[in-house]
Amino acid sequence: MDSNNPKEKPAQLLSDLESIRQLLEPAMAEPPLLTDSIDPRNIPLLSDIVPPAFSERPLQPIPPQPAAPPRHAPAARPPSLELNRLEGELRIAAELILQDVIDDFVPQIEAELRRRLEEHLPGILSTRKQT
C-alpha cells in the first residue's frame, strides 16, 4: 500500500519542480517574455558546441547514383492498356470500399427504418380500419 499522504504529493511535486528549475536556470530569475526578441546571431550552431568527428578531411557531397533499371521489368505495354488496367483496378477498389461502407451502415439504417415503422404503424392501421 502507498504510505504517502495524497495531500502531500502536490506540495512535494511543486517543491521538486522548483528545485529542478533552479538547477537548470540559475542565471534566470524570471522566464523570458513572449515579446522578447531573439538575436539570431546569438544562437549557437551545433558545430560551435560539438567538435567535428573527422576534422582531418572535409566532408564531400555524395554523388547521385545513376538510376538502375528495374530487375523484373514487365513487358512494355501500350499506355492506353496500362491506363485501362489501372482504371479497372481503381473501379474495383472503389466498389469494395463502397460495399464496406454500406455493410457498416446497414444495421443503423435497418434500426432507423424499424423505429419509424413502429412509430407510424398505429396511425397507418387506424386509417385502414376506418375505410
N, CA and C of each residue as an Amber inpcrd file, in Angstrom:
protein
   393
   0.8310000  -1.1890000   0.0000000   0.0000000   0.0000000   0.0000000
   0.8760000   1.2540000   0.0000000   0.3360000   2.3290000  -0.5050000
   1.0630000   3.5860000  -0.5610000   0.9540000   4.2820000   0.7860000
   2.1110000   4.5530000   1.4110000   2.0990000   5.1630000   2.7400000
   2.0760000   6.6840000   2.6690000   2.3360000   7.2690000   1.4950000
   2.3420000   8.7300000   1.3710000   0.9260000   9.2690000   1.4170000
   0.7990000  10.4040000   2.0320000  -0.4940000  11.0730000   2.1000000
  -0.7360000  11.7570000   0.7580000  -1.8980000  11.5190000   0.0820000
  -2.1320000  12.1270000  -1.2170000  -2.1290000  13.6540000  -1.1770000
  -2.4180000  14.2590000  -0.0160000  -2.4290000  15.7130000   0.0780000
  -1.0170000  16.2840000   0.0350000  -0.0280000  15.4790000   0.4210000
   1.3490000  15.9390000   0.4390000   2.0050000  15.8480000  -0.9370000
   1.4670000  15.0310000  -1.8370000   2.0780000  14.8200000  -3.1430000
   2.1700000  16.1010000  -3.9700000   1.1020000  16.8910000  -4.1390000
   1.2450000  18.1080000  -4.9440000   2.2910000  19.0680000  -4.3820000
   2.3510000  19.2050000  -3.0760000   3.3330000  20.1040000  -2.4740000
   4.7490000  19.5800000  -2.7270000   4.9300000  18.2760000  -2.6120000
   6.2450000  17.6780000  -2.8590000   6.6240000  17.8200000  -4.3250000
   5.6670000  17.5790000  -5.2400000   5.9380000  17.7260000  -6.6680000
   6.2970000  19.1640000  -7.0100000   5.5750000  20.0950000  -6.4430000
   5.8680000  21.5030000  -6.6900000   7.2580000  21.8570000  -6.1810000
   7.6110000  21.3460000  -5.0450000   8.9390000  21.5910000  -4.4890000
  10.0180000  20.9850000  -5.3830000   9.7810000  19.7650000  -5.8740000
  10.7430000  19.1180000  -6.7720000  10.8970000  19.9060000  -8.0680000
   9.7850000  20.3440000  -8.6260000   9.8380000  21.1140000  -9.8720000
  10.5880000  22.4350000  -9.6760000  10.3640000  23.0640000  -8.5580000
  11.0450000  24.3300000  -8.2730000  12.5480000  24.1080000  -8.1300000
  12.9500000  23.0220000  -7.4760000  14.3820000  22.7600000  -7.3280000
  15.0170000  22.4110000  -8.6700000  14.2850000  21.7090000  -9.5340000
  14.7970000  21.4090000 -10.8740000  14.9550000  22.6910000 -11.6710000
  13.9680000  23.5840000 -11.5860000  14.0450000  24.8550000 -12.2950000
  15.2480000  25.6560000 -11.8260000  15.4920000  25.6600000 -10.5360000
  16.6230000  26.4130000 -10.0050000  17.9460000  25.8240000 -10.4670000
  18.0060000  24.5020000 -10.6040000  19.2260000  23.8730000 -11.0900000
  19.4660000  24.1650000 -12.5670000  18.4050000  24.1500000 -13.3430000
  18.5400000  24.3350000 -14.7850000  18.7150000  25.7900000 -15.1850000
  18.1480000  26.7050000 -14.4510000  18.1920000  28.1150000 -14.8150000
  18.7190000  28.9680000 -13.6620000  19.9910000  28.7950000 -13.2930000
  20.4790000  29.5840000 -12.1540000  20.5800000  31.0690000 -12.4650000
  20.8260000  31.4470000 -13.7040000  21.0150000  32.8610000 -14.0340000
  19.6900000  33.5700000 -14.3030000  18.6600000  32.8400000 -14.6410000
  17.3840000  33.4770000 -14.9990000  16.4510000  33.5030000 -13.7930000
  16.1330000  34.6770000 -13.3420000  15.2050000  34.7900000 -12.2250000
  13.7630000  34.6660000 -12.7110000  13.5020000  35.1410000 -13.9330000
  12.1620000  35.0770000 -14.4990000  12.2480000  34.4930000 -15.8980000
  11.1990000  33.7880000 -16.3140000  11.2170000  33.2550000 -17.6740000
  11.1160000  34.3850000 -18.6870000  11.6170000  34.1920000 -19.9020000
  11.5520000  35.2590000 -20.8990000  10.1090000  35.5070000 -21.3230000
   9.8370000  36.7280000 -21.6750000   8.5050000  37.0850000 -22.1360000
   8.3670000  36.7430000 -23.6090000   7.1370000  36.5550000 -24.0320000
   6.8940000  36.2510000 -25.4390000   7.2280000  37.4360000 -26.3340000
   7.2300000  38.6090000 -25.7610000   7.5230000  39.8010000 -26.5570000
   9.0170000  40.0460000 -26.6980000   9.8460000  39.3120000 -25.9420000
  11.2940000  39.4660000 -26.0610000  11.7400000  38.9940000 -27.4370000
  12.6640000  39.7360000 -28.0170000  13.1750000  39.3420000 -29.3280000
  14.4750000  38.5700000 -29.1540000  14.7560000  37.7160000 -30.1170000
  15.9640000  36.9060000 -30.0790000  16.8450000  37.3380000 -31.2330000
  18.0920000  37.5460000 -30.9150000  19.0510000  37.9080000 -31.9510000
  19.5670000  36.6090000 -32.5660000  19.3210000  36.3720000 -33.8590000
  19.7550000  35.1150000 -34.4780000  21.2620000  34.9090000 -34.4330000
  22.0240000  35.9880000 -34.3170000  23.4810000  35.8410000 -34.2560000
  23.9400000  35.2570000 -32.9280000  23.0750000  35.2910000 -31.8940000
  23.4490000  34.7640000 -30.5880000  23.0660000  33.2940000 -30.4080000
  22.4080000  32.7100000 -31.3890000  22.0320000  31.3020000 -31.2980000
  23.2280000  30.4680000 -31.7370000  23.7440000  29.5990000 -30.8670000
  24.9210000  28.8200000 -31.2470000  24.5560000  27.7440000 -32.2750000
  25.5230000  27.4410000 -33.1280000  25.3640000  26.3660000 -34.0820000
  25.8690000  25.0740000 -33.4560000  25.4220000  23.9670000 -33.9930000
  25.8700000  22.6820000 -33.4760000  27.3790000  22.5410000 -33.6120000
  27.9180000  23.0540000 -34.6900000  29.3700000  22.9700000 -34.8920000
  30.1340000  23.8110000 -33.8720000  29.4780000  24.8210000 -33.2700000
  30.1210000  25.6090000 -32.2220000  30.2130000  24.8350000 -30.9170000
  29.2950000  23.9170000 -30.7290000  29.2180000  23.1810000 -29.4610000
  29.9210000  21.8350000 -29.5430000  29.6690000  21.0980000 -30.6330000
  30.2230000  19.7530000 -30.7830000  31.3520000  19.8040000 -31.8010000
  32.5470000  19.3510000 -31.4350000  33.6450000  19.3620000 -32.4090000
  33.3830000  18.3180000 -33.4890000  33.8300000  18.5830000 -34.7070000
  33.6100000  17.6030000 -35.7680000  34.3800000  16.3230000 -35.4890000
  33.7960000  15.1890000 -35.8410000  34.4110000  13.8970000 -35.5690000
  35.5670000  13.6220000 -36.5150000  35.4740000  14.0450000 -37.7600000
  36.5070000  13.8030000 -38.7550000  37.0710000  15.1420000 -39.1960000
  37.9460000  15.6860000 -38.3840000  38.4860000  17.0060000 -38.7040000
  39.6270000  16.9330000 -39.7060000  40.1790000  15.7260000 -39.9770000
  41.3030000  15.6050000 -40.8900000  40.9020000  15.9390000 -42.3270000
  39.7300000  15.5160000 -42.7460000  39.3320000  15.7590000 -44.1230000
  37.9200000  16.3450000 -44.1400000  37.6720000  17.3060000 -44.9830000
  36.3410000  17.8970000 -45.0430000  35.3470000  16.9300000 -45.6890000
  34.1150000  17.1270000 -45.3560000  33.0630000  16.2840000 -45.9150000
  32.8560000  16.6070000 -47.3820000  32.6650000  15.5690000 -48.1740000
  32.4170000  15.7310000 -49.6000000  30.9710000  15.3010000 -49.8890000
  30.3150000  16.0060000 -50.7910000  28.9560000  15.5880000 -51.1240000
  28.9730000  14.2300000 -51.8180000  27.9350000  13.4630000 -51.5700000
  27.8080000  12.1400000 -52.1860000  27.2550000  12.3280000 -53.5920000
  27.9370000  11.7940000 -54.6060000  27.4200000  11.9570000 -55.9630000
  26.1400000  11.1330000 -56.1440000  25.2020000  11.6310000 -56.9390000
  23.9560000  10.8810000 -57.1420000  24.2330000   9.5960000 -57.9070000
  23.5240000   8.5480000 -57.5270000  23.6530000   7.2540000 -58.1750000
  22.8190000   7.2450000 -59.4500000  23.3330000   6.6330000 -60.5210000
  22.5020000   6.5290000 -61.7200000  21.3310000   5.5950000 -61.4480000
  20.2140000   5.9360000 -62.0360000  19.0080000   5.1310000 -61.8240000
  19.2030000   3.7650000 -62.4470000  19.0340000   2.7340000 -61.6270000
  19.1810000   1.3680000 -62.1160000  17.8590000   0.9090000 -62.7260000
  17.9220000   0.1700000 -63.8050000  16.6710000  -0.3230000 -64.3860000
  16.0410000  -1.3510000 -63.4570000  14.7220000  -1.4440000 -63.4330000
  14.0750000  -2.4290000 -62.5590000  14.5020000  -3.8400000 -62.9370000
  14.6430000  -4.6820000 -61.9280000  15.1070000  -6.0540000 -62.1640000
  14.0910000  -6.8700000 -62.9500000  12.8450000  -6.7450000 -62.5460000
  11.7890000  -7.5110000 -63.1960000  10.9220000  -6.5650000 -63.9990000
  11.4710000  -6.0130000 -65.0220000  10.7230000  -5.0650000 -65.8420000
   9.6670000  -5.8230000 -66.6340000   8.3780000  -5.4610000 -66.4620000
   7.3510000  -6.1380000 -67.2390000   7.4720000  -5.7380000 -68.7020000
   6.9000000  -6.5610000 -69.5200000   6.9210000  -6.2530000 -70.9520000
   6.2520000  -4.9070000 -71.1600000   6.8250000  -4.1110000 -72.0050000
   6.3050000  -2.7630000 -72.2300000   4.8920000  -2.8620000 -72.7960000
   3.9520000  -2.2550000 -72.0760000   2.5610000  -2.2300000 -72.5200000
   2.2800000  -0.8670000 -73.1240000   1.3780000  -0.8290000 -74.0420000
   0.9730000   0.4850000 -74.5410000   0.3410000   1.2870000 -73.4140000
   0.5400000   2.5990000 -73.4090000  -0.0060000   3.4230000 -72.3250000
  -1.5160000   3.2900000 -72.1740000  -2.2380000   3.1120000 -73.2510000
  -3.6920000   3.0150000 -73.1390000  -4.1000000   1.7400000 -72.4120000
  -3.4010000   0.6330000 -72.6570000  -3.7170000  -0.6100000 -71.9510000
  -3.4040000  -0.4800000 -70.4640000  -2.2960000   0.1680000 -70.1620000
  -1.9120000   0.3700000 -68.7590000  -2.9320000   1.2520000 -68.0470000
  -3.3750000   2.3170000 -68.7180000  -4.3900000   3.1940000 -68.1280000
  -5.7020000   2.4610000 -67.9250000  -6.0860000   1.6330000 -68.8810000
  -7.3270000   0.8570000 -68.7500000  -7.2300000  -0.1200000 -67.5850000
  -6.0700000  -0.7550000 -67.4400000  -5.8840000  -1.6960000 -66.3380000
  -5.9580000  -0.9620000 -64.9930000  -5.2870000   0.1850000 -64.8930000
  -5.3160000   0.9610000 -63.6490000  -6.7270000   1.4620000 -63.3450000
  -7.4300000   1.8980000 -64.3940000  -8.7980000   2.3700000 -64.1840000
  -9.6820000   1.2360000 -63.6870000  -9.5110000   0.0500000 -64.2440000
 -10.2800000  -1.1080000 -63.7950000  -9.9890000  -1.4450000 -62.3400000
  -8.6970000  -1.4040000 -61.9700000  -8.3320000  -1.6810000 -60.5790000
  -8.9190000  -0.6320000 -59.6360000  -8.9000000   0.6200000 -60.0600000
  -9.4660000   1.6830000 -59.2250000 -10.9700000   1.5090000 -59.0630000
 -11.6450000   1.1340000 -60.1390000 -13.0960000   0.9080000 -60.0450000
 -13.4190000  -0.2300000 -59.0920000 -12.6480000  -1.3120000 -59.1740000
 -12.8710000  -2.4600000 -58.2770000 -12.6210000  -2.0480000 -56.8370000
 -11.5360000  -1.2890000 -56.5890000 -11.2360000  -0.8330000 -55.2260000
 -12.3370000   0.0870000 -54.7140000 -12.8420000   0.9720000 -55.5820000
 -13.9160000   1.8820000 -55.1660000 -15.1770000   1.1070000 -54.8280000
 -15.5000000   0.0860000 -55.6210000 -16.6840000  -0.7260000 -55.3290000
 -16.5370000  -1.4640000 -54.0070000 -15.3390000  -1.9690000 -53.7290000
 -15.1120000  -2.6590000 -52.4550000 -15.2530000  -1.7030000 -51.2720000
 -14.7330000  -0.5000000 -51.4240000 -14.8590000   0.4960000 -50.3500000
 -16.3170000   0.8580000 -50.1420000 -17.0360000   1.0680000 -51.2380000
 -18.4600000   1.4020000 -51.1400000 -19.2330000   0.2750000 -50.4720000
 -18.9120000  -0.9630000 -50.8160000 -19.6000000  -2.0990000 -50.2010000
 -19.2880000  -2.1760000 -48.7070000 -18.0580000  -1.8850000 -48.3270000
 -17.7100000  -1.8700000 -46.9000000 -18.5040000  -0.8090000 -46.1520000
 -18.6430000   0.3700000 -46.7570000 -19.4170000   1.4410000 -46.1250000
 -20.8730000   1.0360000 -45.9910000 -21.4210000   0.4540000 -47.0300000
 -22.8250000   0.0040000 -46.9910000 -22.9880000  -1.0480000 -45.9020000
 -22.0730000  -2.0140000 -45.8480000 -22.1570000  -3.0630000 -44.8280000
 -22.0820000  -2.4860000 -43.4220000 -21.2870000  -1.4270000 -43.2510000
 -21.1700000  -0.8020000 -41.9370000 -22.4530000  -0.0870000 -41.5320000
 -23.1640000   0.5120000 -42.4960000 -24.3250000   1.3270000 -42.1670000
 -25.6590000   0.5860000 -42.2630000 -25.6900000  -0.6160000 -42.8230000
 -26.9590000  -1.3450000 -42.9620000 -27.6340000  -1.5580000 -41.6080000
 -26.9460000  -1.9820000 -40.5620000 -27.6410000  -2.1780000 -39.2750000
 -28.2610000  -0.8820000 -38.7430000 -27.5780000   0.2320000 -38.9100000
 -28.1260000   1.5040000 -38.4320000 -29.3540000   1.9030000 -39.2420000
 -29.2840000   1.7200000 -40.5530000 -30.4190000   2.0680000 -41.4140000
 -31.6100000   1.1700000 -41.0870000 -31.3520000  -0.1130000 -40.9090000
 -32.4270000  -1.0500000 -40.5870000 -33.0750000  -0.6920000 -39.2490000
 -32.2680000  -0.3370000 -38.2570000 -32.8170000   0.0340000 -36.9520000
 -33.6640000   1.2950000 -37.0710000 -33.2110000   2.2840000 -37.8450000
 -33.9750000   3.5160000 -38.0350000 -35.2840000   3.2420000 -38.7700000
 -35.2580000   2.3770000 -39.7830000 -36.4890000   2.0300000 -40.5080000
 -37.4790000   1.3210000 -39.5870000 -36.9980000   0.4080000 -38.7640000
 -37.8900000  -0.2870000 -37.8110000 -38.5040000   0.7030000 -36.8180000
 -37.6740000   1.6310000 -36.3190000 -38.1870000   2.6060000 -35.3670000
 -39.2740000   3.4620000 -35.9990000 -39.0490000   3.9330000 -37.2130000
 -40.0470000   4.7710000 -37.8850000 -41.2990000   3.9850000 -38.2210000
 -41.1270000   2.7330000 -38.6270000 -42.2980000   1.9040000 -38.9340000
 -43.1410000   1.6850000 -37.6840000 -42.5020000   1.3610000 -36.5700000
 -43.2410000   1.1610000 -35.3250000 -43.8920000   2.4550000 -34.8590000
 -43.2710000   3.5800000 -35.1500000 -43.8160000   4.8810000 -34.7680000
 -45.0700000   5.2090000 -35.5820000 -45.0630000   4.8920000 -36.8690000
 -46.1730000   5.2520000 -37.7540000 -47.1880000   4.1320000 -37.9460000
 -46.8680000   2.9310000 -37.4940000 -47.7620000   1.7910000 -37.7000000
 -49.1370000   1.9830000 -37.0670000 -49.2630000   2.4850000 -35.8470000
 -50.6120000   2.6760000 -35.2840000 -51.4630000   3.6410000 -36.1200000
 -50.8440000   4.7060000 -36.6260000 -51.5920000   5.6420000 -37.4630000
 -52.0240000   5.0030000 -38.7650000 -51.1800000   4.2010000 -39.3590000
 -51.4990000   3.5390000 -40.6350000 -52.6350000   2.5310000 -40.4020000
 -52.5460000   1.7520000 -39.3310000 -53.5750000   0.7460000 -39.0540000
 -54.9220000   1.3860000 -38.7020000 -54.8980000   2.4950000 -37.9840000
 -56.1570000   3.1480000 -37.6210000 -56.8480000   3.7190000 -38.8360000
 -56.1190000   4.2670000 -39.7910000 -56.7380000   4.7980000 -41.0040000
 -57.2560000   3.6720000 -41.8650000 -56.6550000   2.5190000 -41.8480000
 -57.1030000   1.3820000 -42.6490000 -58.3980000   0.8210000 -42.0690000
 -58.5320000   0.8040000 -40.7330000 -59.7510000   0.2740000 -40.0990000
 -60.9260000   1.1900000 -40.3970000 -60.6990000   2.4690000 -40.5410000
 -61.7880000   3.4130000 -40.7790000 -62.3140000   3.2730000 -42.1850000
 -61.5880000   2.8120000 -43.1460000 -62.0640000   2.7230000 -44.5270000
 -62.7440000   1.4320000 -44.8200000
